[in-house]
Each structure stands twice: as structure tokens, then as C-alpha cells.
């Protein structure tokens, strides 16, 4: 870590104002292109010459705009009732499973010798 970098004090944000807002006139200008953008996505989606990935992305984008993004369902076990030993065992099992799929201890990419993770086709 560089000497001139200092962490923020606990409870203090590095960006207290958050992301800057897009000016209202810019939003209105962009919204003026909605119909053309949708027509362009539809054209790409229906084009036999467009790469399959572009057609899928266009179709997905159109569906997201029309119906909203699909909900992400997240389930968790009640970890509050587990002992520290049980939590460590669960964590060790999860880490072993990640290693089996080639993810290193930092959660990145194939680990050394682990090969590529499996893919669904």
C-alpha cells in the first residue's frame, strides 16, 4: 500500500454526497431517443446477420425494459443459531467447493493447477 493512502475513519464515507445526479435536461434528451433505441434493439434482435450474443443481449434488454428484471431469490440458512465451530466448518466446506471449481482464496479466477471452471452449454 502506498504511504500517501490513508483509510477513512470508521463510519465515514469517501464519497458522502454519493454519485452525482444526471442533470434533468440530459435525462429528457436521452428519453427523447427511447423509441429509436427500442426499435434499434428490436432490429438487432431480429437480424440474422447480427452475432448471436448481440441478439440475445438486445432481446434481454428489451424484456428487462418491458417487464423489469427477473427477481433474484436469495436464501440463507439461519446462521445466528450456529456455533463458531459450525460456522468455521461451513466456511471450510464452501472454500473447498470453490477450490474444486478453480476459484482461489481471494475469490478470483482459476487457481494454480485448478484449470478452468466448468461451463454450461
N, C-alpha and C positions, 0 to 999 in steps of 0.2 A: 504494500500500500504506500502511496506517495506521502511524504511528510506533510505536504500542504493540505491534504484532505482531512477534514475533521468530521466525525459523525455528528448528526443533530442531537441535541439533548433529548432525553426521553420525553415523549408526549408532544414534541414539536415537529411540524411538517416542514419538509424542504420546499414545498410549494403550497403555502397556506391559502392562496387565492384559488387554487385549482386550475384546471385547464381554461385558457381564455375563451370567452364566448365568441361565436361567429357573429359578425355584425348582421343585423336584421336585413339590410339591403342585399347582402351577399346571399342570405338564405332565400330571399324572394327571387333573386336572379336565378339561383340554382333550381328552385322549384318550377320556374318557367320552362325548364327543359325536361320535366317529368315525362310528358307524353313521348317526346323524341327518344328519351333514354329507354323507356319501356318498349317502344317499337324497335329500337336497336337491339335490345336484349332478345326480343322475340325473333327478330331476323337471324341473329347469330344462332339461337337455339334451333331454328328450323333449317339452317343451312347445312347441306350435305358436304360442302367444301370446308366448313369450319372444323377444326380439330375437336375430337370428342370431348376433351377436357373443357374447352371453351363452351361447347353446347351444354354440358352438364352444369357448369358454373352459371351460365345465363338462365337455365331452367330453374336452378336452385334459388338464384337471386329473385327471379320473378315470383316464385312460390312464397319466398320469405316476405316480399313486399305485399303480396295479396293476402296471405293467411297468417303472417307472423312466423317467427322462427319456432321450430318444434321445441317443446319444453324439454329441459334436461332434468331427468329424475335422478336425484342423488339419495342414496340410502346409506345409513351408517348404523352400526351396532351401538348400543348404549355403552360407551367406553367409561362412563363415570362410575360404573359399578365394578370395574375390573381393578385388580391389584396392580401394583407396579410390575411385579414379576409377570403377570399375564399380559400386560401391555408390552413389555420387552419381548416376550415370546411372539406376540402378534407382529411386532415390528421386525423381528428377525426373520419370521416366515415371509413377510412381504418383501423384505430386501432380497431374500433368497430367490423368490419368484421373479423379481426384477432382473437379477443377475442371470437367471435362466433365459430371459428374453434379450439379454445383451445390453441392459442399461446399467451404467456404472453407479457407484455410490453417490455421485453428485447429481444423478437423475438425467445424465446426458449420454446420448449416442451409444453405439455398441461398445462394450468394454473390451479390453485387450483379450483377444482369443475367443471372445463370445460370439463372433460372427454377426451377421445381420439379424435383426429381429424378424419373426415370421410376419408375413403379409397375407391378407385375404384377397383372393382374386376370384 
